[in-house]
Amino acid sequence: MNISQTLVLQCTTSVLEQDNNEAELKMKLVKFADQTIEPFEKEFAADIIEGTPVQNVWSHFVGNDGHFKSGMWDSTAGVFRGPMNDQIEYCHILEGEARIETPDGQSRTVRAGDSFVMDNGLQPIWHVEKYVRKHYVICDVAPAQ
């Protein structure tokens, strides 16, 4: 089973467990383009390594008591940590690019059109030269072993 399948399975299992305990299932379809969402500026000063990046979040969907989130995120230029503590995140880059360093010494550039998953426990460092914008899906999971 690959990481994407594991993420979907973990999130689905969690949602099903919650839903099975409720008398009435409440299902939604959320189309981002149909929503008018005001962004909020993310507080992450402790994670900034270099520069003065500004990050905005458009939270389009929060479900499963806050354990499943989806929306859009952007960042201006800077270098910062993006810790994956007790969560798995799927990303699809919409605009711009970033270089992401991982603790194993790898460095990968992601740009518009790229999709990827950051696993629980990963401690990446993002290098944004100008600007990057992405769709994200985050699922909270048990702490990394």
Summary of the structure (lengths in Angstrom):
residues: 145
radius of gyration: 15.9
end to end distance: 18.3
largest distance: 50.4
contacts: 377
relative contact order: 0.21
helix: 19%
strand: 47%
